Amino acid sequence: MRNILIIGAGRSATSLIQYLLDKSEAEELFITIGDISIQNAQKFTDGHPNGRGILLDVFNEPQRKKAVESSDLVISMLPARYHVDVAKDCIEFGKHLVTASYVSDQMFSLNHKAVAKGLVFMNEIGLDPGIDHMSAMQVIDRIRAKGGKMLLFESFCGGLVAPESDDNLWHYKFTWNPRNVVLAGQGGAAEFIQEGTYKYIPYHRLFRRTEFLDIEGHGRFEAYANRNSLKYRKVYGMEDILTLYRGTIRCVGFSKAWNMFVQLGMTDDEYTIPDSENISYRAFVNLFLPYSPTDSVELKLRHNLKIDQDDLMWGKLVELDIFNPNKKIGIKDATPAQALQRILEDKWTLQKNDKDMIVMYHKFGYELNGEQKQIDSNMVIKGDDQTYTAMAKTVGLPVAIAALKILNEEITTPGVQVPIAKEVYEPILKELEDYGITFNETEVPYMGYNPNNVAG
């Protein structure tokens, strides 16, 4: 048997684990799932003869090293900041590694050691990053093979609630790590290039500089800019491209409403609130408003945000029950962002039979034989329920497929890498089609950057 160690049994691991267990007999695999919660680790195997769940604390070095040493390949589904210790263990014991996270500087510093040992360290092989890289490079390589020159590349992705499960005014529910949603866009200005001009959007303006996207059969969406699009010029070999923009998709109206929290300061993660565990939702809101001996919290908030009582924005706030004087934050030394997350989780958690939806959309502008052309490509995937989500499917399946192809020596180039090589993306995208993960491509007139297609 070949042993695969999966570290982390969170919400994105369900489809990954199911795929490998389903393949385990034919491929002679034994799957070990390690998690800080033994219950989480064991619930997925459910007595399967080729799988087991173990208690694994990534901070327990002897325990972690023992688990890595006993495997042939490691899949880390941990938060990105914890991958490096696992990667160093993989170097020490000569094990391949697969993650869905962005390549950090610390991870890339291990490249020469991985190459020297002939180890594949495949990163950014989830949804975004992951399927976005592979689907983009497939089209870009095809354009280049015809002699085309890339002029424009825009890429958007979002985890949303499916229309049949959309029952709130925000048209949104958490489909992945809620903390990442609350902190989205922080850590520096969004950077991109449009028509040869560098553009920057600071965080406090990010959610008011959005762009509309129309996807046939699914309606209109909006997108805000991701933090750093410029680095993908080098990744995709497009250093001279005129327009390169990556963004996050939301339903129309979400960003304008979210901007209320940004302007109030509720998404700040830099300081903690005294006695936060005992503060009510209502008192939390009041922390960010001026003192008044007479005005209510509601009145102060409407005045501060310049919204009327019959405004849809006000309805969205009321729906979240943030003025409740009886509900407590319940988190010791919480930052504003952590407190806000706690409030949102009350309303935005997927229920048992809820379905989520992944939307990905690419625009490719290029010149071929003196003509400017454009290809639009989109993928829309719905989940099955609260457990087997579209997010888990689109993150977990590419990870699982890549892991098996590395074990089977179908992917052999060593080193710290992302899935932009043809030997990687072609077979993975082909197999993903068997699971309904496909793209619809349309040739449209070349539009370039359309400044009129902006949502606010």
Residue pairs with C-beta under 8 A, 6 or more apart in sequence:
1 28
1 29
1 30
1 50
2 27
2 28
2 29
2 30
2 72
2 73
2 407
3 29
3 30
3 32
3 70
3 71
3 72
3 73
4 20
4 29
4 30
4 31
4 32
4 71
4 72
4 73
4 74
4 75
4 403
4 407
5 32
5 34
5 67
5 68
5 70
5 71
5 73
5 74
5 75
6 13
6 16
6 17
6 20
6 31
6 32
6 33
6 34
6 75
6 77
7 34
7 35
7 56
7 58
7 64
7 67
7 74
7 75
7 76
7 77
7 78
7 86
8 34
8 35
8 76
8 77
8 78
9 17
9 33
9 34
9 35
9 37
9 40
9 41
9 43
9 44
9 53
9 77
10 40
10 77
11 176
11 389
11 391
11 392
12 77
12 100
12 126
12 176
12 391
12 392
12 395
12 396
13 33
13 44
13 77
13 392
13 396
14 44
14 387
14 388
14 389
14 392
14 396
15 388
15 392
15 393
15 395
15 396
15 397
15 400
16 75
16 77
16 392
16 395
16 396
16 397
16 399
16 400
17 31
17 33
17 44
17 45
17 51
17 396
18 44
18 388
19 396
19 397
19 400
19 401
20 29
20 31
20 400
20 403
20 404
21 31
21 44
21 45
21 48
21 50
21 51
23 29
23 404
24 30
24 31
24 48
24 50
24 51
25 50
27 404
27 407
27 408
29 50
29 404
29 407
30 50
30 51
30 52
31 45
31 48
31 50
31 51
31 52
32 51
32 52
32 53
32 54
32 67
32 70
32 71
33 41
33 42
33 44
33 45
33 51
33 52
33 53
33 54
34 41
34 53
34 54
34 55
34 56
34 67
35 41
35 53
35 55
35 56
36 55
36 56
36 57
36 58
38 53
38 54
38 55
40 53
41 53
41 54
41 55
41 56
42 52
42 53
43 53
44 51
44 53
45 51
45 52
45 53
54 67
55 63
56 63
56 64
56 67
57 63
57 64
58 64
58 78
58 82
58 85
58 86
61 85
64 85
64 86
64 89
65 89
65 92
65 93
68 74
68 86
68 89
68 90
68 93
68 95
69 89
69 93
69 95
71 95
72 95
72 96
72 407
73 95
73 96
73 97
73 98
73 403
73 406
73 407
74 86
74 89
74 90
74 95
74 96
74 97
74 98
75 97
75 98
75 99
75 399
75 400
75 403
76 82
76 83
76 86
76 87
76 97
76 98
76 99
76 101
77 99
77 100
77 399
78 86
79 101
79 177
80 99
80 101
80 102
80 104
81 104
83 99
83 101
83 104
83 107
84 104
84 106
84 107
84 110
86 97
87 97
87 107
87 110
87 121
88 110
89 95
90 96
90 97
90 119
90 121
91 110
91 113
91 114
91 117
91 119
94 117
94 119
95 119
96 119
96 120
96 121
96 122
96 403
96 406
96 407
97 119
97 120
97 121
97 122
98 122
98 123
98 125
98 399
98 402
98 403
98 406
99 122
99 123
99 124
99 125
99 399
100 123
100 124
100 125
100 126
100 127
100 129
100 130
100 395
100 398
100 399
101 123
101 124
101 126
101 129
102 123
102 124
102 129
103 123
103 124
103 416
103 418
107 121
107 123
107 416
108 416
110 121
110 416
111 121
111 415
111 416
114 120
114 121
114 414
114 415
114 416
115 414
115 415
117 414
118 414
119 414
119 415
120 406
120 411
120 412
120 413
120 414
120 415
120 417
121 415
121 416
121 417
122 402
122 406
122 411
122 417
122 418
122 419
122 424
123 416
123 417
123 418
124 130
124 133
124 418
124 419
125 398
125 399
125 402
125 418
125 419
125 428
126 394
126 395
126 396
126 398
126 399
127 157
127 358
127 360
127 391
127 394
127 395
127 398
128 157
128 360
129 418
130 394
130 395
130 398
130 399
130 419
131 360
131 379
131 394
131 398
131 429
131 432
131 437
132 155
132 157
132 360
132 362
133 235
133 418
133 419
133 420
133 425
134 398
134 419
134 420
134 424
134 425
134 428
134 429
135 360
135 362
135 377
135 379
135 425
135 429
135 439
136 153
136 155
136 236
136 362
136 364
137 236
137 419
137 420
137 422
137 425
138 425
138 426
138 429
139 362
139 364
139 375
139 377
139 441
140 150
140 153
140 236
140 238
140 364
141 422
143 150
143 364
143 366
143 368
143 375
144 150
146 368
147 368
147 369
148 366
148 367
148 368
148 373
149 366
149 367
149 368
150 238
150 241
150 364
150 365
150 366
151 241
151 242
151 243
151 365
151 366
151 367
151 372
151 446
151 448
152 241
152 242
152 243
152 244
152 363
152 364
152 365
152 366
152 374
152 448
152 449
153 232
153 236
153 238
153 241
153 243
153 244
153 245
153 362
153 363
153 364
153 365
154 243
154 244
154 245
154 246
154 247
154 362
154 363
155 245
155 246
155 247
155 360
155 361
155 362
155 363
156 213
156 221
156 223
156 246
156 247
156 248
156 249
156 359
156 360
156 361
156 362
157 248
157 249
157 358
157 359
157 360
157 361
158 221
158 223
158 248
158 249
158 250
158 358
158 359
159 175
159 176
159 356
159 357
159 358
159 390
159 391
160 171
160 172
160 175
160 249
160 250
160 251
160 356
160 357
160 358
160 359
161 171
161 172
161 173
161 175
161 350
161 354
161 355
161 356
161 357
162 354
162 355
162 356
162 357
162 382
162 383
162 390
163 357
164 355
165 173
165 350
165 351
165 353
165 354
165 355
165 356
166 251
168 319
168 347
168 348
169 312
169 315
169 316
169 319
170 251
170 253
170 254
170 257
170 316
170 319
170 348
171 251
171 253
171 254
172 250
172 251
172 254
172 348
173 348
173 349
173 350
173 354
173 356
174 181
174 344
174 345
174 348
174 349
174 350
175 350
175 356
175 358
175 383
175 389
175 390
175 391
176 391
176 395
178 341
178 344
178 345
178 348
179 337
179 338
179 341
182 267
182 337
182 340
182 341
182 344
183 267
183 269
183 337
184 248
185 203
185 206
185 207
185 224
185 227
186 203
186 267
186 269
187 227
188 203
188 227
188 228
189 200
189 201
189 202
189 203
189 227
190 200
190 201
190 206
190 224
190 225
190 226
190 227
190 228
190 229
191 198
191 199
191 200
191 227
191 228
191 229
191 230
192 198
192 199
192 225
192 229
192 230
192 244
192 245
192 246
193 199
193 229
193 230
193 233
193 241
193 242
193 243
193 244
193 245
194 242
194 243
194 245
194 449
195 242
195 243
195 448
195 449
196 242
196 243
198 230
201 209
201 225
203 262
204 262
204 263
206 224
206 225
206 262
207 224
207 255
207 256
207 258
207 259
207 262
208 255
208 256
208 259
208 456
209 224
209 225
209 454
209 456
210 222
210 223
210 224
210 255
210 454
210 455
210 456
211 222
211 223
211 224
211 247
211 453
211 454
211 455
212 220
212 221
212 222
212 252
212 453
212 454
212 455
213 220
213 221
213 222
213 223
213 249
213 361
214 220
214 221
215 221
215 359
215 361
215 378
215 380
216 440
216 442
217 380
218 359
218 380
220 252
221 249
221 250
221 251
221 252
221 359
221 361
222 249
222 250
222 251
222 252
222 253
222 254
222 255
222 455
223 247
223 248
223 249
223 250
224 247
224 248
224 250
224 255
225 245
225 246
225 247
226 246
226 247
226 248
229 244
229 245
229 246
230 244
232 238
232 244
232 246
233 239
233 241
233 244
235 418
235 420
236 420
238 244
243 365
243 448
243 449
249 359
249 360
249 361
252 455
253 312
255 455
255 456
256 313
256 455
256 456
257 313
257 316
260 305
260 313
260 317
261 267
261 340
263 305
264 288
264 289
264 304
264 305
265 288
265 336
266 288
266 336
266 337
266 339
266 340
267 336
267 337
267 340
268 335
268 336
268 337
269 335
269 336
269 337
269 338
270 335
271 335
271 336
272 333
272 334
272 335
273 279
273 284
273 287
273 329
273 333
273 334
273 335
273 336
273 339
276 329
276 331
276 332
276 333
276 334
276 339
277 328
277 329
277 330
277 331
277 332
277 334
278 328
278 329
279 287
279 328
279 329
279 339
280 324
280 325
280 326
280 327
280 328
280 329
281 321
281 322
281 323
281 324
281 325
281 327
281 328
281 329
281 343
282 297
282 322
282 323
282 324
282 325
283 325
284 322
284 329
284 339
284 343
285 297
285 301
285 322
285 323
286 297
286 300
287 336
288 336
289 297
289 300
289 301
289 304
290 300
290 304
292 300
295 303
297 323
298 323
301 317
302 308
302 309
302 314
305 313
307 313
307 314
308 314
317 323
319 347
320 343
320 344
320 346
320 347
321 327
321 343
321 346
321 347
322 343
327 346
329 339
329 342
329 343
330 342
331 338
331 339
331 342
334 342
350 356
350 386
350 389
351 386
352 385
352 386
353 385
353 386
354 385
354 386
355 382
355 383
355 384
355 385
355 389
355 390
356 382
356 383
356 389
356 390
356 391
357 380
357 381
357 382
357 383
357 390
358 379
358 380
358 381
358 390
358 391
358 394
359 378
359 379
359 380
360 378
360 379
360 380
360 439
361 376
361 377
361 378
361 379
362 375
362 376
362 377
362 378
362 439
363 374
363 375
363 376
363 377
363 447
364 374
364 375
364 376
364 377
365 372
365 373
365 374
365 446
365 447
365 448
366 372
366 373
366 374
366 375
367 373
372 446
373 443
373 446
374 443
374 444
374 445
374 446
374 447
375 441
375 442
375 443
375 444
376 441
376 442
376 444
377 439
377 440
377 441
377 442
378 439
378 440
379 437
379 438
379 439
379 440
381 390
381 393
381 394
381 436
381 437
382 390
383 389
383 390
383 391
383 392
383 393
393 435
393 437
394 437
397 432
397 435
397 437
398 419
398 428
398 432
401 427
401 428
401 431
401 432
402 411
402 419
402 424
402 428
405 411
405 427
405 428
406 412
410 423
410 427
411 423
411 424
412 423
413 421
413 423
417 424
419 425
419 428
432 438
